[in-house]
Amino acid sequence: MALYSNHDGRPRVKTTRNAIIFIALLLFALATIFPIYFMVISSLGDPVEAGAVSYSIFPSKITFASYKYFFDFSEYSYRWILNSLIVATSVMVSNVIFASMAGYAFSKLTFKGRGVLFAILLVSMMIPYQVTQVPLYVLIVNVFSLQDTYTALIAPSLVTVYNIFLAKQFMSSIPNEVLESAKIEGANQFQIYWRVILPLSKTVLAVMAILTFMDSWNTFFWPLLVTNSTEMQTIQVGLKNFRFANTTYIAPMMAGATISALPMFILFFSLQRYFLEGVTVGAVKG
């Protein structure tokens, strides 16, 4: 068997390998997109009980009745979306601010116990999230009596160790000469952070904002624990109201899931350039 083609001498083995890689990536992309496609297609069916749903990859009928059913199902359907927006946006903004401040302190400031404190934060990342739920619930509900409030939904996630670590690692790559030049110009620490560090860290802050918003928006367990009333539920918790003891309204639930996915798509595509820069940062030298 000839290794080279007759036209340009390009190795056939290399061409075959590239074709296999392309097919593998295409299959992976289709497998990733298919759940989203199925969610949207399912939301375009009639709002009937689970037993009456006809599952199909290609729908025979397209209707927006399930979207209407979703908003008519409860007087708080709009409130669920609003609650999720308030909580996710607040958590995103607080993490960007506080994590960037902590990242700047750990990367560029010298103070006693910096290494030990940062090591403790890293160790805390190894503790499973579920382990902290019981003491956190007791603290929020029994000690501070904050159940069914925005404070209970937002306060535990004001800043995460992962975001602090992410900011610290990125800001460590900023040359110290830039900071020294700002000090020579008479800038104090806050001015250096606000006018120098933040503009140079737009990439990591955008990545942080996207990941934090998505994580907070999709959180189900904690809002389920600290909310008793239907009015204070987030969209993820509100979707469980479409599941009853004997049946589930699949299409309206999928309609709500589709609506709940829209803010994440909007945020990602609006910050896509910074997100891709954050993914590839450090990949190219020079």
Secondary structure, 3 states (H helix, E strand, C coil): CCCECCCCCCEHHHHHHHHHHHHHHHHHHHHHHHHHHHHHHHHCCCCCCHHHCCCCCCCCCCCCHHHHHHHHHCCCHHHHHHHHHHHHHHHHHHHHHHHHHHHHHHHHCCCCCHHHHHHHHHHHCCCCHHHHHHHHHHHHHHHCCCCCCHHHHHHHHCCCHHHHHHHHHHHCCCCHHHHHHHHHCCCCHHHHHHHHHHHHCHHHHHHHHHHHHHHHHHCCHHHHHHCCCHHHCCHHHHHHHHECCCCECHHHHHHHHHHHHHHHHHHHHHCHHHHHHHHHCCCCCC
